[in-house]
């Protein structure tokens, strides 16, 4: 089953109440009393007979014309309107199942070639970091751009930018996490910009350029009145300076029992997507003098996995006590595996195609801890389990095609690339929860189509009634 604990999928439905058109009662004309000689009476009856024949033929003509119009309108609706709607409802709204078992683990599948990818060019997207624009930085092979994730028992809905833009209208999407979260944030913006005609209507709310150190970035889509925001919180919990009377080796601490001090900014979002893991390593913690703290006590002997679990527990309690999950959809994306050739992270061998085996990178203590914590929560959280599917993608890393080619990178991902697939999966969940907008362009056409059908049917009923 899809890794979505205790989620009840909701759909927005609006009913169209159409009032049937009234049928007017046509009264028969009053008889005319005409005094005349017999010859005149004989002539009048023949005229009356002809007029009666014409009056009987007239409803038949109306009926034939109505039927022809009905067929033409029905054909036009089938050719133009209905395929678009069926594509919207069945091709872009929910996961499509290929078998009768009705069971789909969207994260159990394989990578297949799809020439429809990529959906955008990073050089044309002002919100993609230059460091992630591998093609723009000189990468020559393009095979890594063509891979699509194919689940075993279902299909990921094909990305339809216009449907997604309408779905996100008036909403606030918030990403919280490390640079991997920022990469997914950039990917989503670039995907959506392909459907915006006026590119200048999309802008960073504070006029900031996309950089690694800024704690907040927010991009507004003016035409659709929504924002996609990113908050840099690499540990999710508070990072503070050295407490008093701490040993000399302690330069800073992670307060495992306190969520990040910017967490109040996350509350009023329609969608929250969390991610952490890349910084929970000795090189980013102990080797820099950063240790763990609970209350006023520094935990020098606490292991990283134990601290990670405690920090996630703090996050889980905050979500349960602070977030209204009836309004806000909450996602947690699992750990993304890196593909360094050895532990020192100095050698990065980027392949041209995905690996045939995961080489053990499909499992992570961080991902397992995320599942363990979330399954015990009292509110619905959707887990985006990208660890195993990303483990094959050694080919999708930045490697030596960053803005600093002297520093190899087998942690981050090229854009376009793998994060686009994460977003397709993420959007498929949103489409299942939000559904399509109540009334968009195609649906307006469909409503007009139905009204026209009702009008034609009323003419047909009138014609049939007249014949009878």
C-alpha positions in Angstrom: 0.0 0.0 0.0 1.1 3.6 -0.5 3.0 4.8 2.6 0.3 7.2 3.8 -0.6 6.5 7.4 -4.2 7.1 8.5 -4.9 9.4 5.6 -8.4 9.6 4.3 -8.4 10.9 0.8 -10.7 13.9 0.4 -12.1 15.3 -2.8 -13.5 18.8 -3.4 -16.9 18.3 -5.0 -19.3 21.0 -6.1 -22.7 20.2 -7.4 -24.3 22.2 -10.3 -28.0 22.6 -9.7 -29.5 23.4 -13.0 -33.2 24.4 -13.2 -35.0 22.7 -16.0 -36.4 25.2 -18.6 -40.1 25.7 -18.4 -42.3 24.3 -21.2 -44.9 26.8 -22.2 -48.5 25.5 -22.7 -49.7 26.6 -26.0 -53.4 26.9 -26.2 -55.3 26.1 -29.4 -56.6 29.0 -31.4 -60.2 29.9 -31.1 -62.5 28.9 -33.9 -63.6 31.6 -36.3 -67.3 31.9 -37.1 -67.4 32.8 -40.8 -70.8 33.2 -42.6 -70.5 32.4 -46.3 -72.1 30.5 -49.2 -71.5 26.8 -49.6 -68.9 27.2 -52.4 -66.9 29.4 -50.0 -67.3 26.9 -47.2 -66.0 24.1 -49.5 -62.9 26.2 -50.4 -62.2 27.1 -46.7 -62.2 23.4 -45.7 -59.5 22.6 -48.3 -57.4 25.5 -47.1 -57.8 24.4 -43.5 -56.8 20.9 -44.4 -53.6 22.2 -46.0 -52.8 24.4 -43.0 -53.4 21.4 -40.7 -50.9 19.3 -42.8 -48.3 22.0 -42.5 -48.9 22.4 -38.8 -48.3 18.7 -38.4 -45.2 18.8 -40.6 -43.7 21.7 -38.6 -43.0 19.7 -35.4 -41.5 16.9 -37.4 -39.1 19.4 -39.0 -38.3 20.8 -35.5 -37.7 17.2 -34.3 -35.4 16.4 -37.2 -33.5 19.6 -36.8 -33.2 19.1 -33.1 -31.9 15.5 -33.6 -29.3 16.7 -36.1 -28.2 19.5 -33.8 -28.0 17.1 -30.9 -25.8 14.7 -32.9 -23.5 17.5 -34.1 -23.2 18.9 -30.5 -22.7 15.5 -29.1 -19.9 14.8 -31.6 -18.3 18.1 -30.9 -18.4 17.5 -27.2 -16.9 14.1 -27.6 -14.1 15.3 -29.8 -13.2 18.5 -27.9 -14.6 18.6 -24.4 -14.9 15.1 -23.1 -11.4 13.9 -23.9 -10.0 16.9 -22.0 -12.2 16.2 -19.0 -11.5 12.5 -19.0 -7.8 13.2 -19.2 -8.2 15.6 -16.3 -10.2 13.2 -14.1 -8.4 10.0 -15.0 -5.1 11.0 -16.3 -4.0 13.6 -13.8 -6.1 13.3 -10.7 -5.4 9.9 -9.1 -3.1 6.9 -9.4 -4.2 4.5 -12.2 -4.1 0.8 -11.4 -3.0 -1.8 -13.9 -4.5 -4.8 -12.2 -7.5 -5.9 -10.2 -5.7 -6.2 -6.9 -6.2 -2.4 -6.3 -2.9 -2.3 -4.4 -0.2 0.1 -5.4 3.1 0.8 -3.7 4.1 3.8 -5.7 7.7 3.4 -4.5 8.1 -0.2 -5.6 9.1 -0.1 -9.3 11.8 0.5 -11.7 13.3 3.2 -14.0 12.3 3.3 -17.6 13.1 5.5 -20.5 10.6 8.2 -21.4 11.4 10.7 -24.2 8.8 13.2 -22.9 11.4 14.2 -20.2 12.7 16.7 -19.2 9.8 19.2 -18.7 12.0 22.3 -18.5 15.4 23.8 -19.1 17.2 25.0 -16.0 18.8 27.8 -17.9 15.4 29.2 -18.6 14.3 29.0 -14.9 15.6 31.9 -12.8 14.9 29.9 -9.6 17.3 27.0 -10.4 20.7 27.4 -8.8 23.5 27.6 -11.2 25.3 24.9 -9.2 22.5 22.4 -10.0 22.3 23.3 -13.7 24.5 20.4 -15.0 23.8 21.0 -18.7 24.5 24.7 -18.3 27.7 23.8 -16.5 29.0 21.6 -19.4 27.5 18.1 -19.0 27.4 16.6 -22.4 25.4 13.4 -21.9 21.6 13.8 -21.6 20.5 10.2 -20.9 20.1 11.0 -17.2 17.2 13.3 -18.1 15.1 10.7 -19.8 14.4 8.3 -16.9 10.9 7.9 -15.5 9.9 6.0 -12.4 7.4 3.2 -13.2 5.6 1.6 -10.2 4.8 -2.1 -10.6 1.1 -2.0 -10.3 0.1 1.5 -11.2 1.1 4.6 -13.1 2.1 8.0 -11.8 -0.2 10.6 -13.3 1.4 12.4 -16.1 2.4 15.9 -15.1 -0.1 18.5 -16.4 1.0 22.0 -15.5 -2.3 23.7 -16.0 -4.2 21.3 -13.8 -1.6 21.7 -11.0 -1.5 25.5 -11.3 -5.3 25.6 -10.8 -5.1 23.1 -8.0 -2.6 25.3 -6.1 -4.6 28.5 -6.6 -4.9 30.5 -3.3 -2.6 28.1 -1.4 0.6 28.2 0.5 3.1 25.4 0.0 6.0 25.3 2.5 9.2 23.2 2.2 11.3 22.8 5.4 14.7 21.1 5.5 18.2 21.2 4.2 19.6 21.8 0.7 17.9 18.6 -0.6 14.6 20.2 0.3 15.7 23.4 -1.4 16.5 21.4 -4.6 13.0 19.9 -4.6 11.6 23.4 -4.0 13.5 24.8 -7.0 12.4 21.8 -9.1 8.7 22.4 -8.3 8.9 26.1 -9.2 10.7 25.4 -12.5 8.1 22.8 -13.4 5.2 25.2 -12.7 6.7 28.1 -14.5 6.4 26.2 -17.8 2.6 26.9 -17.6 2.9 30.6 -16.8 2.7 32.9 -19.8 4.0 36.1 -18.0 7.2 34.9 -16.4 7.6 38.3 -14.6 4.5 37.5 -12.6 6.6 34.9 -10.7 9.0 36.4 -8.3 10.8 36.0 -5.0 8.9 37.9 -2.4 11.9 39.7 -0.9 13.8 40.1 -4.2 16.5 37.6 -3.0 18.6 35.5 -5.3 18.6 31.7 -4.6 21.6 31.0 -2.4 22.5 28.4 0.1 22.6 30.4 3.3 19.3 32.4 3.2 16.9 30.9 5.8 13.8 31.9 4.0 12.9 32.0 0.3 9.4 32.5 -1.0 8.3 32.6 -4.7 4.9 34.0 -5.5 2.8 33.0 -8.5 0.7 36.2 -8.9 -1.6 35.0 -11.6 -2.8 32.1 -9.4 -2.3 33.7 -6.0 -0.2 31.1 -4.3 3.3 30.9 -2.9 5.9 28.2 -2.7 8.2 28.8 0.3 11.4 27.3 1.6 12.7 27.5 5.2 16.2 26.3 5.8 16.2 24.1 8.9 18.8 21.4 8.4 18.1 19.6 11.8 14.5 20.7 12.4 15.4 21.3 16.0 17.1 24.4 17.5 20.8 24.9 17.0 22.3 27.0 19.8 25.6 28.2 21.1 27.7 26.5 23.8 25.8 26.4 27.2 27.5 27.5 30.4 29.9 25.1 32.1 30.1 22.9 29.0 33.3 21.0 28.2 35.8 22.9 26.0 35.1 20.6 23.0 31.5 21.7 23.0 31.1 24.8 20.7 27.4 24.5 20.0 24.5 22.1 20.7 21.3 20.8 19.1 18.4 21.2 21.5 16.6 18.0 20.8 13.5 18.9 22.8 12.9 22.2 21.1 11.8 22.7 17.5 13.6 25.3 15.3 12.8 28.8 16.4 11.3 29.7 13.0 8.7 26.9 13.3 5.9 29.4 14.0 6.3 30.5 10.4 5.3 27.1 9.2 1.9 26.9 10.9 -0.5 28.6 8.5 0.4 26.5 5.4 -1.9 24.5 3.3 0.9 21.9 2.6 4.0 21.2 4.6 6.9 19.1 3.3 9.6 18.2 5.7 13.0 16.7 5.2 16.2 16.2 7.2 19.1 13.8 7.4 22.1 15.0 5.3 23.5 17.0 8.3 23.2 14.2 10.8 26.7 13.0 10.3 29.9 13.3 12.5 31.5 15.7 10.0 28.7 18.2 10.5 28.2 17.5 14.2 31.0 16.2 16.5 33.9 17.3 14.3 32.6 20.9 14.4 32.1 20.7 18.2 28.3 20.3 18.0 26.8 18.0 20.5 23.3 17.2 21.8 21.3 18.9 24.6 18.1 18.0 26.4 16.9 20.6 28.8 20.0 22.1 30.4 21.9 18.9 30.1 24.5 18.3 27.4 24.5 14.6 26.2 28.1 14.0 25.2 27.7 10.2 24.8 24.4 10.2 22.8 24.7 8.6 19.4 23.5 10.3 16.3 20.7 7.7 15.6 19.3 8.2 19.1 19.5 11.9 18.8 17.8 11.8 15.4 14.9 9.8 16.9 14.5 12.2 19.8 14.5 15.2 17.4 11.8 13.5 15.2 9.8 12.9 18.4 9.9 16.6 19.1 8.8 17.3 15.6 6.0 14.8 15.8 4.7 16.3 19.1 4.8 19.8 17.5 2.8 18.6 14.5 0.2 16.8 16.7 -0.3 19.8 19.0 0.1 22.7 16.6 -0.9 21.8 13.1 -4.6 21.5 12.1 -4.3 18.5 9.8 -7.9 19.0 8.7 -6.6 22.1 6.9 -2.9 21.3 6.4 -1.5 18.3 4.5 1.7 17.2 6.1 4.4 15.3 4.1 7.8 13.9 5.2 10.3 13.0 2.5 12.8 10.3 3.5 16.6 10.4 3.3 18.2 10.7 -0.2 21.2 8.4 -0.6 24.5 9.8 -1.9 26.8 7.9 -4.2 30.4 8.8 -3.1 33.0 6.2 -4.2 34.4 6.1 -0.7 33.7 7.4 2.8 36.0 10.4 2.6 33.7 12.0 0.0 36.5 13.0 -2.2 35.8 10.7 -5.2 32.5 11.0 -7.1 31.9 8.6 -10.0 28.8 9.7 -11.9 27.6 7.0 -14.3 25.8 7.6 -17.6 22.8 5.4 -16.7 21.1 4.3 -13.4 22.6 1.4 -11.5 21.2 -2.1 -11.9 21.6 -2.7 -8.2 21.1 -0.4 -5.2 24.4 -1.5 -3.6 22.8 -1.3 -0.2 21.9 2.3 -0.5 18.1 1.6 -0.6 18.1 1.4 3.2 18.9 4.1 5.7 18.7 4.3 9.5 17.2 7.8 9.1 14.4 6.6 6.8 13.6 3.7 9.1 13.4 6.1 12.0 11.1 8.4 10.1 8.7 5.4 9.5 8.9 4.3 13.1 8.1 7.7 14.5 5.3 8.6 12.0 3.5 5.3 12.4 2.9 6.0 16.1 1.6 9.5 15.4 -2.1 10.4 16.1 -2.5 12.6 12.9 -2.2 11.6 9.3 1.3 12.1 7.7 2.2 11.1 4.2 5.7 9.6 3.8 7.4 10.2 0.5 9.7 7.2 0.5 12.3 8.2 -2.0 15.3 6.4 -0.5 15.0 3.1 -2.4 14.0 4.6 -5.8 16.8 7.2 -5.6 19.4 4.6 -4.7 19.7 3.5 -8.4 20.4 7.0 -9.6 24.1 7.4 -9.4 23.8 9.0 -12.9 21.7 11.9 -11.6 24.2 13.6 -9.3 25.8 16.9 -9.9 29.3 15.4 -9.9 31.8 17.7 -11.5 29.2 19.8 -13.3 28.5 22.4 -10.6 29.4 26.0 -10.5 32.6 24.9 -8.7 33.9 21.9 -10.8 37.0 21.5 -8.6 34.7 20.2 -5.8 32.9 17.0 -6.8 29.3 16.5 -5.6 27.7 13.0 -5.3 25.1 14.3 -2.8 23.1 16.9 -4.7 21.1 16.3 -7.9 21.1 17.9 -11.3 18.1 20.0 -12.4 16.2 19.0 -14.3 16.5 15.5 -13.0 15.5 13.2 -10.1 13.8 15.9 -7.9 11.3 16.4 -10.7 10.2 12.8 -10.2 9.8 13.3 -6.4 7.6 16.3 -7.2 5.5 14.3 -9.7 4.8 11.8 -6.9 4.2 14.6 -4.4 1.7 16.2 -6.8 -0.1 13.0 -7.4 -0.9 12.9 -3.6 -2.1 16.5 -3.7 -4.3 15.8 -6.7 -5.8 12.9 -4.8 -6.4 15.1 -1.7 -7.5 18.3 -3.3 -9.0 17.0 -6.6 -9.3 19.3 -9.5 -10.7 22.8 -9.1 -14.4 23.1 -8.9 -14.7 25.1 -12.1 -11.9 25.5 -14.6 -11.9 26.4 -18.3 -12.7 22.9 -19.5 -15.4 22.4 -16.9 -17.0 25.6 -17.8 -17.2 24.4 -21.4 -18.6 21.1 -20.2 -21.3 23.0 -18.2 -22.3 25.0 -21.2 -22.3 21.8 -23.2 -24.8 20.3 -20.7 -27.0 23.4 -20.8 -27.1 23.2 -24.6 -28.1 19.5 -24.3 -30.9 20.4 -21.9 -32.2 23.1 -24.3 -32.2 20.7 -27.2 -34.0 18.1 -25.2 -36.6 20.6 -24.3 -37.2 21.4 -28.0 -37.4 17.6 -28.7 -39.9 17.2 -26.0 -42.0 20.0 -27.3 -41.9 18.6 -30.9 -42.9 15.1 -29.7 -45.7 16.6 -27.6 -47.0 18.6 -30.6 -47.0 15.4 -32.8 -48.9 13.5 -30.2 
